Amino acid sequence: MAKNRKKGLGRGINKLMQMHNVSMTEVLQNSDYLASCPIEQIVANSSQPRKTFSEVEIEELSRSIKLNGILQPVLVRKLEEDKYEIVAGERRWRAAKLAGLTEIPILVKELSNKEVLILAIIENVHRKDLSSIEEAKAYKVMMETYSITQNQLSDIISKNRATIANILRLLKLPAIVQDMIDEDKISMGHGKVLLSLSDEEMIIKLSNKIVNEQLSVRALESIIKNLNGKKEEVQKVVNTFEEKLLISKLSSRFDIKVKIKASKNKNKGKILLEYKNEDELKRITDILLGEEDEK
């Protein structure tokens, strides 16, 4: 497991350096290993994507450090004289403090803000230390701050682009639901199913139902399927005579199946034009844009 993680991390770092026009050799030449650094000279990274740390895990690691010491140095960058910021290894640093250590080994590298963020994400993602929401927010920050595409991000962290896209979609959920996922009250799987709904109030209502009734993802899918079925049944009944007349005219004009889904108060709704293939879509588009008459 560790071997595979190192391989992925190496590919990510190399890709990062290529994008940032910095060679790995140059970075290593600007590195310095300190076997013993006062722990009070080290500070946490404010842009660390991981916001929560398990107290149980920290205590377990602390006990291990008391017995065996820190086996792997904490990666840091120098902020100023006698002050270093953690790039990777905050969990070890926290555990070392809890264990009462006054000094720890560090590896100092000259890194930009961009490199610090990417390395922190790579470490956390490959260790699976981030919640899916923390991961999504970290990806968003990286992409927006440094103009990185999903494809580039996929290469950097050695993760499938579709997986990254699915994780980022979780940020479309209401904030309160994101918090539920972050706190492990509902799963990422629940979140992905909830994204099939457009009604924010219903999403929150179902999220609370998941927590209160401990619903599985499959049970949630069944509930949403029933809800959608009921909506379609209601819609079949509410079409007025005028709407039916309009459906007939549109169906005749476009030579396709047409549906009108009106809201309860009839103030708004949707007109759905169903097409079967790309040629039919092009024909409908030409009619809508008035290009059919020009031919």
N, C-alpha and C positions, 0 to 999 in steps of 0.2 A: 504493500500500500504506500509506504513512505517513498519507495523508489519511484513509483509512478507519479507521485505528487511532485517530486523534485524535477522530473522530466518535464511535466507541464509547466512548472514554475519557470524553468530555464527557457523554454520556448517563449513564454510570456515576456520575460525580461529582455530577451534578445529582440523580440518584435518591438518592444517599447523603445529600446535604444535606437533601433533603425528609424522609427518614426520621429524620434527626438534628435536625430543626427548626432548621437553620442555612441562611441564604441564601448563594448563591455570591457575591453582592455583598459581604456581610459578610466572607467569607473573604478576598476579594481586597483589601478595604480594610485588613485586618490582615496583609497581605503586604509583604515588603520585599526588593528586589533589591540584592544586594551584588556588585559587579563583581569584588571581590578579597577573599577570606577566607582566612586562614592555614589550611593543610590540616590542621595538627595540632589545630585546634579542632573538627574534624569527626569524629564517631564513627559506626560502623556501627549499623544498627538490629538490636537483639537479636531482634526478632520477624520479621525478614526471612524470607519464605517460601522464598526461594531459598537453599539451604544450600551448594551447590557452584558454583564458577565455573571455566570453562575457562581454563587458563593460556595456551593458544594464543590464544584470543580477547582476553584481557587484554593480551598482548604485542602483538598486531596493533593494538588500539586505542591502546596506549601509543605505538607508532610514529607513528600518525596524529596523536595529540595533540602530539607533539614537532614535527611539521611544521605543523599547522594550529591548535593550541591547542584548548581545550574550546569547542565551538560551542553547546552547550546547558547552561545552569546546572543544578547538582544541587539537587533539591528537598529542603529540610531543615525541621526545626522546632527552635526554641530550647529547650534544656534548662535552661540557666543562663547566667550572664554568660560570654561568650566560649566557649560550648560548644554545638554543634549536632548533632542526630541526623539521619541520612539517612532520607528517606522514599522517594525514588525517585532512582536514579542511582548506586547503589553500584559498578556496573561501571566507570563513568567515574571515580569517586573512586579506585578501586583502580589503574586504568590511569594516572591522573594522578600518583599516588604513585610508581608504577614508572618513569614518565617523568622523575621528579625535580622535579616542580613543587612549589613551596612555598605557592602560593596558587591558588585556583580560584574561579570565579563561583558564587554560590548564590542560590536563591530561598527566602526564609524565610516560612513560613506557620504560623499558630497552628492546630494540629490536635489533636484528641483521640486517644487510643490506638486507638479504633475507626476513625477516619478514616485514621490512619497505616497500619493493617493493610490496609484495603480499597484504599487508593491503591497500596500496594506490590504487592498481588495483581493489581490491574488492570494496572499497568505490566508485570509479569512475564508474565502470561497473554497479553496482547496482543502482547508481543514474543516469545512462545513460549520464554521463558528457563527455565521451570520443567519439571522432569521430571513425569510424570503422578502420581507418588507425592507429590512436593513440593506439587503443585497440590491433590491430594486432601486432604492434611494441612492445607493453608492454608484450604481451604473448611471443613473440619471445625472448625478453631479459630474461624473467623469465625462459623459457625452456632451453635456451642455457647457461645461467650463472649458474643455479642451477640444471641442469640435471633433469628437471621436464618433465614428459611425458604429452601428451594431456589428457590421462585418469585421471592422478593425478590433472592436472589443472582443469579439469571438476569438480572434487570433491571439490577442494578448493574454486572455485568461484560459485559453484552451477549452472553451465551452461552446456547444452548439448554438448558432444564432437564433434558431427557433425557441430554444430554451430561454435565452436571454429575453427575447420578445415577450414570451409568456410571463416571465417574472416582472418585466416592466409594466405589463397590462394591469397588474395588481394595484398600481398607483391610481388607476381610474376609479377604484372603489372609494366609497365615502371614508373620511378620515377615521371615524369611529370603528368601522369595519377593519381598516388597516391596523388599528391598535389591537383589535381582537386577534388578528393573525400574528402580530408582533409579540403578543403575550401568550401565544400558543393556545388560545381558547378555541380557535377554529383553524383548520389547516389551509395550506395553499390550495389543495384540491377543492375545498369548499369555496375558496375565493374565486377560482377559475369558473366554477359552475355559476356563482352569483353574478359574474360578469355578463352572463347571457340575458340578464334583466336590465331594463333601462330605467325602471322606476326606483329612484334612490330610497324612498320611504319603504318600499317593499324589500329592498336589499337589506336594510337595517333591521326590519321586522324579522326576516328570515334568519339573519345572523344571530339575533337574540334567541330565536327558536332553536337554532343549532346548539347554542351554549346551554340553554335551559333543559333541553330534551336529549342532549348528547347524540344528535343526529349524525349518521354516517353520510359520506358523499353520495352514495347511491340513494339513500332516503331523500336527500335534498333534491337530487335529479328528478326523482319521482314526483315530489311536491311541485316543482317548477313545471314539469310536463303537464300535470293536472291543471295548474293555473293557466297555462297557455291554451290548453284544450277548452277550458271554460270560457276564456276570452273569445275564442273563435266561434263557439256556440252562441254567445251573446251577440257577437257581431252579425251573425246570419239573421238574427231576429230584428235588429235595430235599423236595418236599411229601410228608409222611407220610400214612398212611391216615386218621389222626385229623384232620389238616389238611384233607384232601380232603372229609371228612365235614362239617367246619365250613364249608368253602367252599360246599358244597351247601345247608346250612341257611341261611346268610346270603344266598345268591343267591335262595333261595325266599322268604325274609322280605322282602327289599328289592326283589325282582324286577329285579335288575341284575347286571352282571358283577362278580364279587368275586375278588380275588387275595390270597394270603397269602405274604409274603416273609419267611422266617425266617432268622436268622443261622445260621452253621455249627454252633454249639453249642446252638442251639434255645432259648437263654435270653432272646432278644429278637427282635423282628421288626416287620413292618408289615402291617396289613390295609388293602387298597386297595379303595375303593368307587368304581366308575366310573359317572359320570352323563353324559347326552347333552345336556341343556339345563337352563335355570334352573328350569323346573317340576319336573323330576325331582330336582334338587338340593333344592328346597324340600320335596318329598315325603319324601326321605331324612332331611332335617334334622328334620322334624316327628316322624318315627318315632324317631329317636335321642333327641330331647328329650322324648318322651312326649306331644307335643301332638296327635298323631293321635287318641289315645284320648279326648282332652277334647272333640273336635269333635262 
